[in-house]
Amino acid sequence: MRFLQFLIMFWVGLYAQWALAFLPIQHWQTANGAQVYFVENHDLPILDLSIEFPAGSSTDTAETSGRAGLVQRLMSMGAGGLSEDRIAETLADVGARLGGTFDLDRAGLSLRTLSHQQERVRALDVLAQIVQRPEFLEKILERERARIIAALKESDTKPEVIADRTLMKLLYGKHPYGLRESGEPDALAALRRQDLVDFYRAYYTAGNAVIAMIGDIKRDEAARIAEMLTRNLPTGKTYKTLPPVENPVPIIQKIAHPATQSHIQIAYPGLSRKDPDYFPLLVGNYILGGGGFVSRLMNEIRETRGLAYSVYSTFAPYQEKGPFEIGLQTKKEQAEQALQLTQKTLRDFVEQGPTEEELQAARQNIVGGFPLRIDSNQKILGYLGVIGFYDLPLTYLEDYVKAVEKVTVAQIRDAFKRRIDPTGMVTVVVGAAD
């Protein structure tokens, strides 16, 4: 059995290295300071591209909550003299698809287009107008703001939304990561068009831009595209410095709700993107609750006790410490038992760490599944964006596999003991038993 596991690990690792050998990442800077990350791939006549800025929800304040998201949303709804209908029609005519990115740190746009010059030029021209000449029309602002506020009010009745929103407030307090990504209704209602224009001009600059591209074009074509997308952006670099994340005040908050099940979420400050404990915590979490049916939490909560259909743990890395979170749903009458068992499972893992057998299986699964993380241009594009935005090494994808293979039981135990305090967690139970 051990020989078979070794053989599987060997061939999986060999395949991952083979796949990575075909992903040489080229990196350069445009004339006005935008960072470009490019992979040439002629397997399909497709170009995938994204352009991102440090303009996520953490750039807002309590008074402007929702501004960053509204800016990103409205950019593609009228730009450079093109109406939102004309933008949609032009992209549809050439078979292109527009997408977007928005989270605590980042905001941006993505495009998938045919690489043939005629279709590609038309699609990229539309994207260039959106990125460099958004109009933020008053009538569109009013319409979208009303839609967002209505959606927020509706979602605020759902137990999972209540739990997540409460958890982030308890975890981060007044830190910008505690702001709601979509914004708060009162703050959104107070925003004016000029607020959006000022924000766009401050954060959507060439010096802030990170462009990722992969597809059926040459390096010189990629360079021309990058210049075209950014030449009319304001120059310079604006970046909001985030304060460090403080450890929260431990609390268990129970919220009444008519839902048939209790929604339980537990959290603690976790990982930053360049965290020195990144890989020990990543691999350890796979064993604890990130590995699905092979995780400890799933075994204890679902398989052994039948207290929940699903339970998970996850790290969400950002510029500063993103949340380490455990979540599950259970019958109201079982909520207290499920919570106590979850807490005990976490305490035991932090205190004792994984076994060597658990680690060996986790490494095998993570490394074995890694080729699936880079098996499409769009998945690779996502990695390119992360590498560029967080200034990670160009060898990050190759280093990932090697780092996972080197993680030891002692490293996992040490990292969890230093970084995760089971007695310091914040906990939310929505739909607690009466």
N, C-alpha and C positions, 0 to 999 in steps of 0.2 A: 504493500500500500504506500509506504513512504517513497519507494522508488517511483511508483506511478505518479505521485504528487510532484516529485522532483521533475519528472519528465514533462508533465503538463506545464509546470512553472517555466521550465527551460524553453519549451516551444512557444508558449504564450509570450514570454519575455523577448524571445527572438523575433516573433512577429511584430511586437510593439516597436522594437528597435528598427525593424525593416520599414514599418509604416512611417516612422518619424524621419527616416533617412530621406523620404520623399517630400519633406516639409521644410526646406531651407527658408527661413524667414529673412526677408530683406528689409532693412530699416534705413530710412533717411529722413531729412527734414526739408520742408518746402522753403521757398525764398522768404516767406513771412512767418516762419516758425512752427508750422504744423508738423506733428510727428506722423510718419507714415510707416505702416507695417504691411508687407506684401508677400504673398505666396503665389508663385506662378504654377498654374495647373491647367493643362490642356485636355483633360479627360472628357470634359463636357463643354459645349459652347455657351457657357454661363459665366457671368461675373457677379460675385457677391461683394458688397461694399457696405461699410458703416462709417459714420463720423460721429464722434462723441465728445462731450464737453463736461467739465466738473460743475454741472448745473443741476444736481439732484435735489431731493427734498431737504437735505441738510443745509442748503444755502438759504432756506426760508427762515423766518422768525415766527413767533407765535402770532404776531400781528399780520404777517403776510403769508400765512400757511396756505398752501395750494398754488402760490404764484409760479413756482418753478414748473410744476406739472402742467399748469394751464399754458405756459409759454410753449413747452414742448408739444402739447396737443394742438395748439392753434397754428403752429408754423406751417403745417401742410394743408391748411384750410384757407389758402389765399396767399399768393406770393408772386412778386415780379409781374403784376398785371394779370396773372392767371387765377381764375376763380377756383374754388375747391372742386367744382364739377369738371372744369377743364383739366385740372391736374389729374383727377381720377380717370377721365376719358383718354388723355394722352398716354398715361401709363398702361391702361388696358389695351390700347391700340397696338402697343409694341410688346405686349406680354410681360410687362415689368410689374414687380410687386414692391410696394413701399411698406416699411415697418418702423419700429421704434424701440428705444431703450429708455427706461426711467426707473431709478431706484434711489436709495439714500444718497449715493455719491454721484451717479452719472445720469446724463440725459443725452439723447442723440437720435439719429435716424439711420435706417438701413435700406438698402436697395438690392433687389435681385433682378438682373436683366440679361437678355441674350447678349453674347459678346460680339455678334455681328455688328459692324460699324453703324449701319443705318439705324437699327433699333437702339443700340447702346448710346449713341449720341443724343437721340431724342430723350431717352430716359434720364441720362445724366444732366441734360440741360434743365429738366424739370427739378431734379434734386438740387442743382446749383441755385436755382431761384428760391427754393424753399429754405435752403441753408443761409443764403446771403441776403435775401430780400423779402422776408416774411412781412405781412401787412398788418396783422392783428386787427382786422376790421371790427368796428364797434358792434355791428349786428351779429357777427359770428361769436364775438366775445360774450354778448348777452345770452345768446342761444346755448352755447356750450357751458357757460357758468350755471345756467338754470338746470341743464341736464345733470351736471356733476352734483349740484346741491341736492336735487331730487334723488339721485342715486345714493348719495351719502346718507340721507335721512331714511331711505328704505333699508339700506344695508345695516344701519345702526339698530335694527330690530332683530338681526340674526345673531344667534349665540356665538358662532365662530368669529364674527367680526367684533362683537363686544369683548370677547376674550382676548383677541389679538391686540386690539386698541388699548385695552386696560393694561395688558402685560407690558407693552412698549412704554407706556407712561410710567409704570412702576419701576421698570428696569432702567430707564434713561432719565427720568425726571425732566429737568430743564435743558438737558443736552439736546442739540439739534436732531440727533437720531430718534428722539422721542416724539418728534413732530409727525403727524399723520401724512403719509405720502400724497394722498389725494387732496389734503387740505381740510380745513374746518369751515362749515357753512358760513358763519359770521365773517370770518376773514376773507373768504372768497367773495362774499357779497360786497365787501368794502374795496376790492381791487378795482383800479381804473386802467384804461388802456395804456396810459403813460407809465404805469408801474411795470407792465409787461415789456414795453419798449426799452425802458431803462435797464431792466434785468437782462434782456437779450443783448443789449450793447455792452454790458459789463462782463458777461460770462461767455457769450458765444463769439470769442475772439480767435484769431488764427493761432496765437500762441497757446491757447487752451485746447485746440483741436487735436484729436487722435483719430487718424484715418486708418482703417483696416480694409484690406482688399485680398481676395483670393479668386483666381479664375483664369479664363482663357485669354489673357493679354500678356504682352511683353513688359519688361521693366520700364522702357521709355514711355510706353502708353500709360502705364500706371502713374508715372511721374507727371505727365501732362494732365491726367485726371485730377490728381491731388492739387496741383496748382490751380486748375480751373475751379475747383470746389471752394477754395479758400482765398483767392486773390482779392476779393472785395470785402472780406471780413475785416473788422477792426484789428489792428496789430496789437501786440502786447499780450500779457498774461495776467489774468485776474484769478485769484484762488482764495477761497475762504479757508482760513486755518481753523481746524476743528479742535476744540479742547479735548484732553484725554477723558476717557470714560471712567467715571468713578464707580466703585462697587455700590450696589443698591442697599437700601435698608430692607432686610428680610421681612416678608409679609405674606400671609395667605388671605386673599380677598375672595369672599364668596358672594356671588351675585345671583339673585333670584331670577328665574326665567321659566316660562311655561313649556319649554322644549322637553321632549320625553327623555333626553339623555343629558348627562352632565358633560360639559366640555372642560377639560383640565389642561392647563398649560403652565409649565415651570420654566424659568429662565435665569440666566446669569451672563454677565459680560464674557464673550468668548474670544474670537480670533480677529486679528487684523490680517491684511493680505500678505504682509512681509513678516509675519510673526515667526520668531525663531522656533516656536513649538508647533508650527503648522502641521507638519507631517505626523509626529507622535499623536497629536490630538485628532487629526483626521482619521488615522488608522484605528486609534482607540475608539473613536465614536462609531466607526463601522461595526465594531464588536459590540458596543453598548446598545446602540439603537438605530444605526444608520444602514445596517445590512439586511433590513427586511426580516424575512422569516428565520434567518440564521443569527439574529441579534439576541442578546440577553434579555432585553426588555420584552421583546416579542415572546420569547420562551416563557418568561415568568408571568407576564400579564395575560397573554392570550392562551398559549399552549397548555400551561400548567394549571392556571386558575380560571380561564375563560371569562375574564373580566372586561375584555375589550376585543373588538374585531381587529383593530390596528393600533399600534403604538410606535412612536418614532422618537429619535433624537437627532439633532442636526446642529452644525456650526454654519453660520452665515458670515463669511469674512468681508469686511469693508476697509475703508481707509483707517478708521479707528476700530475698536473692538465691536464686531457685530454680535448678535445674540447667540448664545448656546441655549437651545430650547428642546424641551421634551413635551410631547403632546399626545393626548388620547381622548376618546369618548367612551363613556360607560353608562350603564343604567344608574339613575339617581340614587337608588338604594345601595348601590355598590360603590359610589363615588369615594367615600372615605376609605374604604378598604383598598381600592385601586390606587388612590393617592399615596397611602402609607406604603404599599408594596413598591410603587415606583420610586419613592424616596429611599427605601431600604436598598433596592437594586442599585441605585446610583451611589449610595454611601458605600456599599460593598465593593463596587467597581473602583471608586476613587481610592479606597483604602488598600485593596488587594491587587488591583490591576487585572489584566487578562491572563489566561493560561498560555503556555507556549503553543498548544494545539489551536486555540482560538486565534492567536496571532498568525500562525501559519496558514490557516484557512482564510483569514481576512486578506492577507497579502496576496494569496492565490486569486481570490475573487476580484480584488481591486485591480491588480495587474492584468488578470485575464479579461476583465471588462474594459480595460483602457482603450484597446483599438476601437471599440464601439463609440468612444467619446470623440474620435477623430475620423469617423467613417463617412462624413459628408462635408461639403464646402461650408455649409451654414454653421455646423458645429465648430469647425476650425476658425471661422470668422469670429465666433464668440470668444474663443481663446485668444485670438489676435487682439481683440478689443481689450480684454482683461490685461494681457501682457503689456500693451501700450499704455493703457490708462494708469496702471499701478507701477509702471516702470520695472517690470519683472525681466529677468534675463531672457535673451532670445532663445536660449536652450531650455526654457522652462518646461516644455512638454517632454523633452528627453530626461531632464532632471527629475521630473515628477515620478516616473517609473523607478528610477534608481533610488530616489529618496524613500519611496514606499518599501522597497525591498530591503533597505537598511534599518528600518525601524525595529527596535527591540522591546521586549516586555518591560524592561527596566525604564526605558525612555518614556513609554506610555504611562506607567505608574507614576513616575516622577512628574511628568507634565500635568496629569490630572490632579495630583495632590497639590501642586503649586497653583494651578490655575482655576480649578473648579471647587467651590466651597459649598457642599450640600446643605450646610446650615445657613448659608447666606442667600439662598435663592428667593426669587419672587414667584408667587404662585397665584393663579386665578382659576376659580371654579365657577363657571357660568351654568346655571341650572342646578344649583346645589339642592339637596333634599331638604324639605321643610323641617 
